[in-house]
Amino acid sequence: FSEEDEWWLTIFARQAAVAIQNANFYRETRRAQQRARTLAHLISQLNQVVNPHQLFSQITEATCNLLELPAAALYLLNTARSGFEFQAQRGLQPQAEHHSLPLEASVAGRVLRLGASLAVEDTARLDKLFFLPLASGKMPGALLVVPIRQGAQGRVEGVIEVYAAGPRLFGPEEIALLEAFAGQAALALERARLYQHKEEFLSMTAHELRAPLAAIKLSAGLLESSLPASLPPALGQLATNITRSSARLNNLLDDLLDLTRLEQGRIQLRLERLEIGEAVSTALHTLAPLFTQKEQQVQLERPAIEYWVNADRARLEQVLVNLLSNANKYTPVGGQIGVNFRLEDGLGITVAVQDSGPGIPPDERELIFERYYRRAMHENVKEMTGSGLGLPIARVLVELLGGQLWAESDEDVGSRFLFRLPLC
Ligand code: ADP
């Protein structure tokens, strides 16, 4: 080669080096942007979960997605047992469920002592006892362990472990990313715990209030029936007010306890074969006085044939009564309410309760299924009493029966609540 060839090639090589550097820089920037977007998305998803167990598995799933690695696990510190106890995993073999990590000798234990994240680039040097096989059956090749810190002092209360299939390095930005995520996961866990405490407190209070309330109701009933006719009618009215208000309070307590029990799976369903059209007629019959009182027209399009579902009679009626009494409550005097059925091949039978009330705007169509959520009412509709528990209870019940419940609505045209149950 001539000197000129060499000169040209050197210039070209320098340009190529700049181009490669640019390409790498571009790839890293793209990757960082992508990860920041994924992180933001995963954090917003965490904030929607209040059940701690659901949250644990969401955290492990999000960890895998964030670092694009096949497996992750979450352990919480149990000081009484001097170890970290398994809570949730993704991509590991199912035996993980009963696993725990001792404080001595495990990587998690070292993370606790150091108060900092640790990466093991090649697990060949570690004791196999302290980590679990991947779903593929092979041992992970590398792992990164970051602490989950709680409270102002940043006390370590658990760890997130993420595993790679083969040996590999964990870059500082990967460690920082998982640490940032662990910080958000700790906040979500704290929130879920507070929510749980609030629910426990509420259901305990509801329990405690029941006995004195039953006594008030009974006494007011006795008082009402034994008042002498000579007394001014206003006194009788006072006794009636006490009976009515205590009945309302009793219903509210029932709803509170019901929802907590349903969510904790503490309610036993008595399943039997039921004809859905008949269940709807019974619920309509129970509520007939309310529709008459508001001069509302109710139209039931009973299907030409019978549709049988496997359900608990009382609970199915509770769902229907909740939907129909809402239709009655939120639809103005003289409005229309309709119930119809639609068979969906392979999916089951859908029951729709339609009304001519104020409707529900799209951004609130899911929110109304959250407990205690109540909409600010439409200007044409008077403020209504309620607890914001009817719809969440109805939804949990339908889901326990193997179906779905949702709302469709065009504002100012009315609402449509639909639930679908599998046929039997
Ligand atoms: P409650 O009726 O006791 O407030 P629900 O859980 O049954 O509680 O309903 C939650 C909220 O959803 C209600 O406060 C109301 O704002 C809205 N909603 C429910 N049903 C209807 C309906 N048929 N039409 C309009 N809004 C409704």
Boltz pocket constraint, residues with backbone or C-beta under 6 A from the ligand:
constraints:
  - pocket:
      binder: B
      contacts: [[A, 322], [A, 323], [A, 326], [A, 327], [A, 330], [A, 331], [A, 355], [A, 357], [A, 358], [A, 359], [A, 360], [A, 368], [A, 370], [A, 373], [A, 374], [A, 375], [A, 376], [A, 385], [A, 386], [A, 387], [A, 388], [A, 389], [A, 390], [A, 391], [A, 392], [A, 415]]
      max_distance: 6.0
